[in-house]
């Protein structure tokens, strides 16, 4: 617990008189009220504030402000006054649990006194012989189990606040907000887990306390010293839990943390760990696993021997109760050896998922689910109401043998039944091809209309206004639709997805735009069909096109752009690359059924004959980043006089980026289905390409952010 030694209060620079009735200091579980007499005794006026005195008529302390910097501060050490106030031990629990323990002990003594063995009766020997070994063993087992249960329950009652605090003692030259990010693995700081703490500009050390979220397990941390500092001195770091601490001095911090590229001149000094910053996003990250350190800290900050004492009393109480009542053995359990063996095997099978949490009996299988699995919650009395729902979600994602069972089920369906174990997510086609299943995609597979006439008109009017507005700024706009695999491999589709009409959403959109607008529409179907005569353009076990298919899309797009802007140069030819097949287990549709090793994908790697000259730039800030599905990619091309490219894109552009970046002085690829005019204004490109997968065509119905209607 931090020690509060002094307090300063600033009443503000506005001249006049204010009445101070009292100062109330609130701790975790109690509060302290300082009346007018105590305020005058413990505090003194400083600078532009008149001396403190008590107005007995108004029962207050008048605060007379005479200038721009008034304040009053404590004139003695407040440590003794506030120590009990900030004590994190819950004041109600010890008396309550102590009384409960005394009651249990008294009941136990009464039972022992009344126990037949302790009464000098003539039949004492006969009473003892009645309790055979089986009965004694069962009573002992019940006592131990009940004792462990009670100990676990009592141990989860926090007599003190066992929340972990991370405290940095720093000297910061500028006011800012610092953050501590926490994660369950190295580099996993992108999930939004962080804690803020404000820092005031000062030439003196100050303590920044970061209270970590309750019931959050983490193993790695990252310290972000804001974006306004040009230098910083870190004197120490402490992990604090209740009254227990783990201290890290400058030398330990230097060994524990690694700087990013914006931290310069990181060195240990007698005062602390000194560093300078060269950018607006410096941070220090820890690659060391801190779980054992934090676990030991929380264990030392635990409830002491009280849970074990309660468990022992409960165990003895249950043991004597069970011994007195005797076991009740149903007749159904009096079976022969074969029945017992079958019972034991069935119980072991049912218990295997639970036993796997404590025993090393699970095979190691990689994670193939493309979602964040639920975290395991900690059982704490303050969050007991939410615990069942949180643990149910965790158990559904992590129960023992979940991965092997799902994998065995997938193998049974795919190999023996020749069908998908998850037909709502993927289906098998012909010749080992897999196809995506999602809401609305079945209608697209069957060639049903995607847009109504009203929607087509709305899309066309918006895209034409966008094209005209960009053209007025000298910017060319292109709309490119990447066909889904089912469009290009209709011959591999299951028979049940026969086309009702030979008309697709791409056909609808293209016909309307060509008839009513001047928006350049890049239709890739014919070039991809031609490229397929050489080799497959899409993966059999993945949603996406492969590098060969992306190369066909790149040539089609660049041919159209080069016709309008010759400065971008002509697209590369196939002979500029060497195709090398690479077999891997990265097929996303195969991962859906956890059989990506059984159904591998073959990637035709496009290796350039001459090295690519475009290079990737570091991260930059862009407007509307909350709508990005991944970080933007910034590329610098070989010709700094070439036009600039901005592409709003999806995952199909991953293979396009290396090809396209060679033609532009600067190219920015933003993963979002939403057109953002603010990004256009920020980047000032010469060319804007909006790339969209056919599956997501309906995103065009409302695809804008911060774009004027007129």
MARZA-315591 format. One line per 10 residues: for each residue y, x, z of C-alpha. Coordinates in Angstrom, 3 decimals, padded with zeros to 6 digits. Example, Ala and Ser with C-alpha at 12.3 -4.5 7.8 and 13.67 -1.06 7.14 Angstrom:
% MARZA-315591
-004.500 012.300 007.800 | -001.060 013.670 007.140
END
This chain:
% MARZA-315591
000.000 000.000 000.000 | 003.458 001.332 -000.912 | 005.799 002.168 001.962 | 009.242 000.508 001.842 | 011.717 002.785 003.598 | 015.069 001.506 002.378 | 016.778 -001.385 000.589 | 020.049 -001.546 -001.343 | 021.662 -004.864 -002.330 | 024.506 -005.175 -004.871
026.501 -008.444 -004.568 | 028.232 -007.928 -007.939 | 031.668 -006.620 -008.971 | 033.581 -009.932 -008.858 | 036.191 -009.697 -006.095 | 036.119 -012.308 -003.352 | 034.083 -013.301 -000.318 | 030.477 -014.410 -000.257 | 028.536 -015.637 002.766 | 025.182 -014.030 003.501
023.094 -016.363 005.661 | 019.942 -014.234 005.836 | 017.727 -011.741 004.045 | 014.121 -012.851 003.591 | 011.493 -010.211 002.832 | 008.257 -011.674 001.515 | 004.941 -009.843 001.494 | 001.597 -010.915 000.047 | 000.726 -013.192 002.987 | 003.711 -013.260 005.347
007.484 -013.068 005.382 | 010.235 -011.611 007.563 | 013.624 -013.283 008.012 | 016.613 -011.154 008.992 | 019.439 -013.270 010.401 | 023.131 -012.277 010.539 | 022.719 -010.150 013.687 | 019.754 -008.272 012.204 | 021.604 -007.728 008.916 | 024.545 -006.100 010.695
022.199 -003.989 012.800 | 019.981 -002.754 009.957 | 022.509 -002.520 007.072 | 025.906 -000.908 006.396 | 028.556 -001.567 003.736 | 029.191 001.120 001.121 | 031.950 001.755 -001.463 | 033.959 -001.330 -002.406 | 032.584 -003.620 000.311 | 034.300 -004.355 003.616
032.389 -003.455 006.826 | 029.712 -005.952 007.790 | 030.320 -008.284 010.727 | 028.946 -011.594 011.967 | 031.014 -014.763 011.574 | 029.780 -016.719 014.593 | 031.408 -019.943 013.419 | 029.667 -020.022 010.042 | 026.613 -018.108 011.338 | 026.736 -015.754 008.367
027.846 -012.285 007.298 | 030.946 -012.394 005.018 | 030.625 -010.014 002.074 | 034.177 -009.090 000.991 | 034.151 -007.378 -002.406 | 037.163 -005.111 -003.031 | 036.223 -003.233 -006.208 | 033.815 -002.657 -009.076 | 030.954 -000.978 -007.185 | 030.192 -002.830 -003.940
026.845 -002.694 -002.190 | 025.260 -002.531 001.229 | 022.160 -000.555 002.133 | 019.809 -000.041 005.042 | 021.070 002.523 007.529 | 017.684 003.444 008.997 | 014.037 003.739 008.039 | 012.596 000.260 007.412 | 009.018 001.513 007.322 | 008.079 000.245 010.781
009.773 -003.098 010.094 | 008.023 -003.757 006.783 | 004.629 -002.139 007.381 | 003.016 -005.283 008.758 | 004.842 -007.410 006.203 | 003.344 -005.672 003.160 | -000.142 -005.352 004.656 | -002.489 -006.650 001.966 | -005.147 -007.788 004.412 | -005.414 -011.556 004.461
-004.415 -012.560 008.007 | -006.569 -015.712 008.136 | -009.941 -014.342 007.062 | -010.755 -011.841 009.858 | -010.344 -014.385 012.718 | -012.209 -017.046 010.759 | -015.119 -014.803 009.817 | -015.164 -013.238 013.270 | -015.510 -016.666 014.846 | -018.211 -017.571 012.354
-020.117 -014.380 013.184 | -019.879 -015.072 016.924 | -021.144 -018.611 016.343 | -024.100 -017.375 014.298 | -024.912 -014.775 016.952 | -024.797 -017.402 019.701 | -027.073 -019.733 017.722 | -029.458 -016.857 017.134 | -029.595 -016.023 020.850 | -030.267 -019.668 021.719
-033.118 -019.776 019.211 | -034.585 -016.562 020.602 | -034.425 -017.909 024.146 | -036.207 -021.095 023.117 | -038.797 -019.227 021.024 | -042.350 -019.778 022.359 | -043.121 -016.043 022.362 | -040.330 -015.409 024.886 | -041.411 -018.222 027.151 | -044.095 -017.247 029.618
-046.649 -019.883 028.753 | -050.349 -019.629 028.958 | -050.789 -020.320 025.278 | -048.466 -017.484 024.137 | -051.317 -015.485 022.662 | -052.611 -018.515 020.776 | -049.066 -019.175 019.460 | -048.746 -015.676 018.069 | -052.130 -015.717 016.341 | -051.093 -018.835 014.485
-048.681 -016.792 012.360 | -050.951 -015.042 009.939 | -049.951 -012.180 007.674 | -049.170 -014.444 004.708 | -046.861 -016.589 006.792 | -045.134 -013.548 008.241 | -044.660 -011.979 004.794 | -043.204 -015.178 003.335 | -040.796 -015.586 006.247 | -039.731 -011.966 005.889
-039.163 -012.411 002.138 | -037.064 -015.543 002.666 | -035.044 -013.773 005.340 | -034.312 -010.772 003.124 | -033.337 -012.920 000.126 | -031.101 -015.175 002.198 | -029.502 -012.177 003.885 | -028.724 -010.538 000.543 | -027.262 -013.815 -000.741 | -024.971 -014.188 002.267
-023.942 -010.527 002.077 | -023.048 -010.938 -001.604 | -020.995 -014.067 -000.936 | -019.105 -012.514 001.974 | -018.525 -009.293 000.046 | -016.828 -011.285 -002.712 | -014.320 -012.652 -000.222 | -011.510 -010.122 -000.490 | -010.186 -009.444 003.004 | -007.572 -007.290 001.263
-006.030 -007.505 -002.185 | -008.333 -005.193 -004.174 | -006.324 -005.324 -007.373 | -005.965 -001.871 -008.898 | -002.450 -000.502 -009.299 | -001.597 002.490 -011.443 | 001.545 004.192 -010.165 | 003.522 006.871 -011.985 | 006.225 008.881 -010.241 | 008.695 009.787 -012.997
012.213 010.981 -013.636 | 013.572 009.104 -016.666 | 017.028 009.800 -018.147 | 017.337 006.348 -019.771 | 016.595 002.765 -018.800 | 013.643 001.273 -020.629 | 010.353 -000.587 -020.278 | 007.199 001.489 -019.847 | 003.679 000.205 -020.516 | 000.165 001.089 -019.444
-002.483 -000.054 -021.932 | -006.068 -000.503 -020.743 | -009.287 -000.643 -022.751 | -013.063 -000.544 -022.350 | -013.531 002.387 -024.676 | -011.657 005.320 -026.183 | -009.025 004.220 -028.673 | -009.567 000.513 -027.997 | -005.956 -000.200 -027.116 | -005.301 -002.692 -029.928
-006.587 -005.791 -028.095 | -003.312 -006.569 -026.361 | -004.282 -005.402 -022.848 | -001.195 -003.835 -021.282 | 001.120 -004.066 -018.266 | 004.917 -003.613 -018.282 | 007.166 -001.985 -015.712 | 010.955 -001.542 -016.010 | 012.468 001.885 -015.414 | 016.091 002.590 -014.484
017.982 005.610 -015.743 | 018.180 008.121 -012.899 | 018.119 011.839 -012.205 | 015.893 011.186 -009.191 | 012.157 010.431 -009.063 | 011.137 006.777 -009.031 | 007.775 005.067 -008.671 | 006.598 002.719 -011.434 | 003.819 000.430 -010.242 | 001.597 -001.211 -012.858
-000.481 -004.006 -011.333 | -003.585 -004.300 -013.504 | -004.921 -007.811 -014.265 | -007.380 -009.203 -011.758 | -011.083 -009.138 -012.646 | -010.403 -006.860 -015.625 | -012.788 -003.944 -016.034 | -011.428 -000.980 -017.989 | -012.396 002.633 -018.500 | -009.542 004.160 -020.522
-005.755 003.992 -020.247 | -002.725 004.861 -022.349 | 000.749 005.547 -020.956 | 003.631 004.473 -023.231 | 007.058 005.684 -021.986 | 009.074 003.166 -024.021 | 011.024 003.963 -027.169 | 014.415 005.084 -025.812 | 013.601 008.306 -023.983 | 014.111 011.744 -025.471
012.407 013.471 -022.535 | 010.433 012.608 -019.417 | 009.162 014.283 -016.261 | 005.981 012.836 -014.725 | 005.561 014.090 -011.163 | 002.257 012.392 -010.325 | -000.034 009.458 -010.988 | -002.010 007.461 -008.434 | -004.708 004.842 -008.674 | -004.165 002.540 -005.705
-006.435 -000.176 -004.321 | -005.540 -001.689 -000.941 | -005.060 001.334 001.360 | -007.107 003.732 -000.761 | -005.677 006.052 -003.424 | -006.750 008.611 -006.002 | -004.017 011.181 -006.665 | -003.449 013.115 -009.899 | -001.029 016.034 -009.821 | 000.670 017.674 -012.832
-002.271 019.958 -013.592 | -004.759 017.100 -013.430 | -002.527 014.944 -015.654 | -002.296 017.727 -018.229 | -006.098 017.919 -018.352 | -006.563 014.130 -018.312 | -004.107 012.970 -021.000 | -003.726 013.838 -024.667 | -000.360 013.347 -026.464 | 000.187 011.697 -029.822
002.154 013.435 -032.570 | 005.518 012.175 -031.229 | 005.132 014.008 -027.904 | 006.372 017.602 -028.118 | 006.586 020.506 -025.696 | 004.089 019.030 -023.216 | 003.865 021.522 -020.362 | 003.237 021.799 -016.648 | 006.193 022.777 -014.437 | 006.546 023.135 -010.653
008.215 019.690 -010.567 | 005.659 017.894 -012.724 | 004.474 017.307 -016.277 | 007.446 017.747 -018.635 | 007.567 016.487 -022.216 | 009.974 015.776 -025.069 | 009.790 013.029 -027.680 | 010.539 013.102 -031.411 | 009.996 009.445 -032.330 | 010.234 005.903 -031.009
006.530 005.438 -030.199 | 005.348 008.355 -028.033 | 002.376 007.920 -025.731 | -000.256 009.772 -023.730 | -003.860 008.595 -023.969 | -006.877 009.309 -021.800 | -010.247 009.974 -023.454 | -012.045 010.451 -020.148 | -014.169 007.570 -018.844 | -012.521 006.403 -015.609
-015.041 003.731 -014.632 | -016.779 005.774 -011.940 | -013.435 006.821 -010.429 | -012.195 003.226 -010.305 | -015.532 001.918 -008.996 | -015.524 004.432 -006.131 | -011.905 003.556 -005.354 | -012.643 -000.170 -005.142 | -015.774 000.518 -003.113 | -013.738 002.523 -000.576
-011.208 -000.324 -000.484 | -013.943 -002.870 000.211 | -014.611 -005.084 003.180 | -016.298 -002.477 005.363 | -019.421 -003.335 007.393 | -018.621 -007.038 007.843 | -020.604 -008.307 004.787 | -023.654 -006.300 005.885 | -023.334 -007.683 009.434 | -023.210 -011.249 008.147
-026.161 -010.550 005.868 | -028.208 -009.148 008.756 | -027.470 -012.122 011.010 | -028.309 -014.551 008.201 | -031.553 -012.693 007.429 | -032.738 -012.804 011.051 | -031.716 -016.458 011.354 | -033.638 -017.413 008.200 | -036.635 -015.272 009.183 | -037.034 -017.002 012.550
-036.463 -020.447 011.026 | -039.064 -019.890 008.297 | -041.488 -018.392 010.810 | -041.202 -021.420 013.053 | -041.555 -024.004 010.292 | -044.335 -022.157 008.467 | -044.872 -022.033 004.724 | -045.473 -025.085 002.643 | -047.880 -024.126 -000.127 | -048.430 -026.855 -002.745
-051.996 -027.551 -003.763 | -051.027 -026.862 -007.352 | -050.661 -023.152 -006.550 | -054.209 -022.844 -005.238 | -055.623 -021.980 -008.669 | -058.086 -019.441 -010.007 | -057.285 -015.971 -011.330 | -056.785 -017.013 -014.960 | -054.290 -019.695 -013.990 | -052.406 -017.239 -011.815
-052.329 -014.677 -014.627 | -050.980 -017.247 -017.081 | -048.356 -018.304 -014.551 | -047.252 -014.731 -013.937 | -047.046 -013.961 -017.675 | -045.010 -017.107 -018.343 | -042.662 -016.323 -015.450 | -042.255 -012.734 -016.684 | -041.434 -013.966 -020.186 | -038.831 -016.374 -018.845
-037.371 -013.710 -016.561 | -037.219 -010.966 -019.208 | -033.639 -011.770 -020.349 | -032.452 -011.561 -016.738 | -034.500 -008.477 -015.885 | -033.017 -006.667 -018.883 | -029.687 -006.474 -017.038 | -031.229 -004.161 -014.435 | -034.190 -002.539 -016.214 | -034.017 -000.265 -019.319
-036.295 -002.463 -021.427 | -033.928 -003.423 -024.250 | -034.115 -001.663 -027.633 | -030.828 -000.199 -028.871 | -029.438 -002.228 -031.769 | -025.972 -001.865 -033.326 | -023.362 -004.610 -033.058 | -023.058 -006.515 -036.334 | -020.934 -009.469 -035.221 | -017.399 -009.394 -036.584
-015.801 -010.930 -033.531 | -014.875 -009.917 -030.010 | -017.673 -010.842 -027.627 | -016.824 -012.393 -024.269 | -016.224 -009.951 -021.418 | -018.284 -010.149 -018.263 | -016.205 -011.767 -015.488 | -016.232 -010.479 -011.935 | -017.240 -012.889 -009.175 | -014.254 -013.270 -006.886
-013.455 -016.104 -004.516 | -009.887 -016.501 -005.826 | -011.219 -017.230 -009.342 | -014.384 -019.081 -008.351 | -013.364 -022.260 -010.178 | -013.110 -020.531 -013.562 | -016.159 -018.315 -013.038 | -018.918 -020.704 -014.305 | -017.237 -021.306 -017.670 | -016.357 -017.632 -018.126
-019.857 -016.470 -017.212 | -021.445 -019.081 -019.487 | -019.431 -017.705 -022.413 | -020.386 -014.154 -021.455 | -024.088 -014.979 -021.050 | -024.206 -016.759 -024.408 | -022.975 -013.542 -026.044 | -024.946 -011.007 -023.994 | -028.161 -012.510 -022.589 | -031.110 -010.151 -022.608
-032.987 -009.694 -025.889 | -030.319 -011.702 -027.730 | -030.030 -009.157 -030.530 | -033.804 -008.631 -030.999 | -034.496 -012.379 -030.880 | -031.781 -013.111 -033.435 | -033.026 -010.277 -035.622 | -036.659 -011.462 -035.437 | -035.530 -014.990 -036.265 | -033.543 -013.704 -039.258
-036.515 -011.690 -040.478 | -038.799 -014.734 -040.198 | -036.415 -016.970 -042.153 | -035.469 -014.457 -044.847 | -038.838 -012.818 -045.513 | -041.340 -015.594 -044.838 | -039.381 -018.817 -045.342 | -036.997 -017.388 -047.999 | -034.002 -019.151 -046.491 | -030.987 -018.318 -044.373
-031.188 -018.434 -040.559 | -027.474 -019.342 -040.493 | -026.933 -021.636 -043.509 | -023.414 -022.501 -042.335 | -022.354 -018.852 -042.785 | -024.397 -017.464 -045.690 | -027.121 -018.477 -048.140 | -029.598 -016.557 -050.261 | -029.349 -016.714 -054.032 | -031.561 -015.183 -056.674
-032.625 -011.529 -056.920 | -031.507 -010.681 -053.395 | -027.919 -011.899 -053.806 | -026.215 -013.415 -050.764 | -023.287 -015.825 -050.867 | -020.647 -016.808 -048.345 | -020.655 -020.275 -046.808 | -017.567 -021.710 -045.136 | -015.648 -024.970 -044.982 | -014.650 -026.135 -048.461
-016.438 -023.370 -050.369 | -019.295 -025.656 -051.461 | -016.856 -027.744 -053.504 | -015.577 -024.563 -055.150 | -019.137 -023.481 -055.957 | -019.751 -026.824 -057.665 | -016.522 -026.694 -059.667 | -014.737 -029.567 -057.925 | -010.897 -029.689 -057.995 | -009.142 -027.554 -055.387
-005.609 -028.964 -055.736 | -004.113 -032.367 -056.253 | -001.434 -032.785 -058.923 | 001.236 -033.069 -056.245 | 000.089 -029.796 -054.660 | 000.101 -028.030 -058.031 | 003.665 -029.170 -058.665 | 004.786 -027.998 -055.242 | 003.103 -024.596 -055.683 | 004.492 -024.161 -059.188
008.056 -025.013 -058.187 | 007.987 -022.631 -055.226 | 006.468 -019.728 -057.172 | 008.939 -020.191 -060.031 | 011.902 -020.194 -057.630 | 010.483 -017.059 -056.053 | 010.098 -015.356 -059.440 | 013.650 -016.256 -060.460 | 015.167 -015.101 -057.173 | 013.330 -011.772 -057.348
014.240 -011.351 -061.019 | 017.916 -011.709 -060.101 | 017.407 -008.662 -057.854 | 015.619 -006.732 -060.595 | 012.189 -007.243 -059.017 | 009.114 -008.237 -061.036 | 006.681 -010.713 -059.434 | 002.959 -011.048 -060.264 | 000.302 -013.396 -058.913 | -003.260 -012.043 -059.067
-006.329 -014.058 -058.047 | -009.520 -012.105 -057.297 | -012.524 -014.267 -058.268 | -015.144 -014.895 -055.629 | -018.633 -013.564 -056.251 | -020.037 -017.002 -057.082 | -017.590 -017.287 -059.990 | -018.754 -014.027 -061.561 | -022.445 -014.360 -060.621 | -023.092 -018.024 -061.181
-026.501 -017.112 -062.569 | -027.482 -015.768 -059.126 | -026.463 -018.898 -057.214 | -029.066 -021.211 -055.627 | -030.062 -024.113 -057.853 | -028.571 -026.720 -055.528 | -025.046 -025.467 -056.310 | -025.018 -026.702 -059.881 | -021.584 -027.211 -061.370 | -020.400 -030.786 -061.461
-017.523 -029.854 -063.775 | -016.830 -026.619 -065.592 | -013.377 -026.443 -064.055 | -012.371 -024.257 -061.125 | -009.356 -023.846 -058.871 | -008.350 -020.768 -060.883 | -008.386 -022.875 -064.060 | -006.285 -025.567 -062.392 | -003.696 -023.079 -061.170 | -003.538 -021.030 -064.358
-003.123 -024.049 -066.628 | -000.328 -025.495 -064.480 | 001.580 -022.216 -064.088 | 001.367 -021.374 -067.794 | 002.548 -024.870 -068.745 | 005.383 -025.293 -066.242 | 006.502 -021.829 -065.058 | 007.038 -018.257 -066.191 | 005.085 -016.745 -063.284 | 002.866 -013.886 -064.554
-000.697 -014.908 -063.680 | -003.326 -012.130 -063.608 | -006.727 -013.662 -064.430 | -009.472 -011.106 -063.770 | -012.536 -013.120 -064.768 | -012.937 -011.901 -068.334 | -012.394 -008.174 -067.528 | -014.852 -008.410 -064.648 | -017.433 -010.106 -066.849 | -017.060 -007.328 -069.399
-017.347 -004.636 -066.693 | -020.550 -006.271 -065.449 | -022.263 -005.350 -068.700 | -022.038 -001.710 -067.565 | -022.974 -002.160 -063.882 | -022.629 -004.730 -061.112 | -019.043 -005.466 -060.130 | -019.866 -007.190 -056.819 | -022.188 -006.286 -053.962 | -025.400 -008.260 -053.599
-025.181 -008.257 -049.779 | -021.406 -008.401 -049.322 | -018.573 -010.820 -050.070 | -016.458 -008.244 -051.879 | -016.333 -006.604 -055.224 | -017.382 -002.964 -055.321 | -015.224 -000.002 -056.480 | -016.332 -000.558 -060.093 | -015.203 -004.178 -059.960 | -011.948 -003.149 -058.276
-011.395 -000.586 -061.043 | -011.636 -003.366 -063.637 | -009.108 -005.404 -061.636 | -006.796 -002.398 -061.329 | -006.816 -001.752 -065.086 | -006.037 -005.401 -065.835 | -003.132 -005.521 -063.377 | -001.649 -002.165 -064.401 | -001.926 -002.983 -068.109 | 000.212 -006.081 -067.510
002.738 -004.231 -065.304 | 002.980 -001.305 -067.744 | 003.819 -003.782 -070.508 | 006.879 -004.852 -068.520 | 007.719 -001.500 -066.906 | 006.448 001.481 -068.919 | 007.673 003.868 -066.215 | 004.535 003.170 -064.156 | 002.397 004.899 -066.768 | -000.856 003.830 -068.364
-003.899 002.975 -066.226 | -006.724 005.471 -065.835 | -009.865 005.265 -067.957 | -013.461 005.101 -066.779 | -014.077 008.676 -067.930 | -011.475 009.860 -065.388 | -014.034 009.111 -062.685 | -017.612 010.059 -061.896 | -019.719 007.218 -060.515 | -022.085 008.196 -057.716
-024.266 005.537 -056.023 | -024.213 005.503 -052.228 | -026.709 003.399 -050.272 | -025.371 002.201 -046.921 | -025.749 -000.574 -044.348 | -022.199 -001.986 -044.530 | -022.894 -005.274 -046.315 | -020.979 -007.906 -044.351 | -023.219 -010.815 -045.385 | -026.317 -008.855 -044.370
-024.591 -008.117 -041.058 | -024.230 -011.854 -040.479 | -028.026 -012.051 -040.086 | -028.304 -008.588 -038.428 | -030.493 -007.274 -041.257 | -028.057 -004.889 -042.907 | -030.692 -002.142 -042.677 | -033.308 -004.356 -044.336 | -030.869 -005.455 -047.056 | -028.680 -002.377 -047.708
-025.824 -002.351 -050.178 | -025.328 000.176 -052.968 | -021.741 001.350 -053.494 | -020.829 002.890 -056.874 | -018.429 005.505 -055.498 | -015.599 006.276 -057.947 | -014.965 010.010 -057.568 | -011.933 011.203 -059.586 | -012.427 014.138 -061.915 | -008.953 015.348 -060.901
-007.937 015.015 -057.209 | -005.763 012.030 -056.359 | -002.174 013.020 -055.616 | -000.895 010.040 -053.627 | -000.899 010.548 -049.873 | -000.901 008.126 -046.994 | 002.184 007.908 -044.791 | 002.356 007.203 -041.083 | 002.791 003.713 -039.594 | 006.159 001.978 -039.873
007.575 -001.267 -038.512 | 007.880 -004.287 -040.800 | 009.265 -007.783 -040.131 | 006.753 -010.527 -039.362 | 004.029 -008.188 -038.098 | 002.601 -011.027 -035.994 | 001.214 -012.535 -039.206 | -000.576 -009.355 -040.344 | -004.375 -009.290 -040.179 | -004.322 -005.496 -040.079
-001.752 -002.735 -040.071 | 000.224 -002.201 -043.300 | -000.707 000.758 -045.506 | 002.149 003.001 -046.669 | 001.525 005.386 -049.593 | 003.697 008.006 -051.269 | 002.963 008.690 -054.934 | 003.249 011.929 -056.911 | 006.309 010.829 -058.949 | 009.266 010.027 -056.703
011.192 008.620 -059.690 | 008.525 005.967 -060.371 | 009.036 002.302 -059.381 | 008.249 001.016 -055.884 | 005.435 -001.469 -055.181 | 005.020 -004.101 -052.465 | 001.708 -005.983 -052.368 | 000.834 -008.972 -050.194 | -002.926 -008.716 -050.151 | -006.292 -009.387 -048.502
-009.467 -007.318 -048.065 | -010.106 -007.207 -051.839 | -007.203 -004.757 -052.181 | -008.932 -002.065 -050.095 | -010.519 -000.509 -053.193 | -007.351 -001.100 -055.256 | -005.070 001.001 -053.050 | -006.247 004.480 -054.191 | -005.986 003.485 -057.868 | -002.588 001.756 -057.694
-000.832 004.278 -055.456 | -000.935 006.965 -058.164 | 001.557 004.975 -060.289 | 004.362 004.339 -057.773 | 006.824 006.474 -055.835 | 006.192 004.325 -052.767 | 003.678 001.535 -052.328 | 003.287 -000.754 -049.323 | 000.233 -002.984 -048.834 | 000.640 -005.804 -046.307
-002.507 -007.690 -045.283 | -001.249 -011.241 -045.008 | -001.612 -014.414 -047.103 | 002.015 -015.264 -046.331 | 004.870 -014.203 -048.593 | 007.644 -012.797 -046.398 | 011.097 -012.429 -047.936 | 012.217 -010.311 -044.964 | 009.699 -007.622 -045.946 | 010.997 -007.698 -049.526
014.560 -007.246 -048.260 | 013.415 -004.422 -045.996 | 011.431 -002.509 -048.648 | 013.560 -003.254 -051.754 | 010.621 -002.808 -054.151 | 010.742 -002.912 -057.937 | 007.458 -004.816 -058.189 | 005.901 -007.440 -055.902 | 002.226 -008.329 -056.351 | 000.683 -011.244 -054.484
-003.106 -010.741 -054.487 | -005.358 -013.514 -053.194 | -009.112 -014.156 -053.143 | -010.213 -017.331 -054.905 | -011.799 -018.625 -051.683 | -008.325 -018.739 -050.116 | -006.556 -020.466 -053.004 | -005.408 -023.303 -050.795 | -003.281 -020.852 -048.816 | -000.836 -021.161 -051.721
-000.023 -024.727 -050.649 | 002.067 -023.210 -047.849 | 002.326 -019.435 -048.224 | 005.844 -018.455 -047.219 | 007.799 -017.170 -044.261 | 011.619 -016.912 -044.158 | 012.003 -017.886 -047.805 | 014.846 -020.209 -048.832 | 013.912 -023.427 -050.628 | 016.629 -023.063 -053.197
END
